[in-house]
Amino acid sequence: MDPTERSLRSRLAAHLSWANTADRPARTEAARKASESRFLSEARKLHPTGTSKQVEDAAQSLRKAHYARLALLSAQARRAKKATNGK
C-alpha cells in the first residue's frame, strides 16, 4: 500500500473512531493528565525548593514553550516542503 492510501485509510479509521465516541473528554483524559504531570515533574526538577505556586507557574511556562517549539518546527517543515515542491 502506498503512503497516500495508508494515510487516507488511517484518516478514515480515525474519523469513524471519533464518530463512535460518546464521551470525548473521557477518551482523552489519560493523555491530558500525563501531559500535565510531565510539565509539573519537569518544573519540580528545575525548582526543587520552590513553592507550589512557583512550580505551577514554571509548569505553565514549560507547557507554553513546548507548544511554541512545536509551532516553530511545524513552520520550518512547511517552509522546507514548500521549497522542495516549488509551490
Salt bridges, closest charged atoms under 4 A:
GLU5 OE2 - ARG9 NE 3.76
GLU29 OE2 - LYS33 NZ 3.15
GLU36 OE1 - ARG63 NH2 2.60
GLU42 OE2 - ARG38 NE 3.13
ASP57 OD1 - LYS53 NZ 2.97
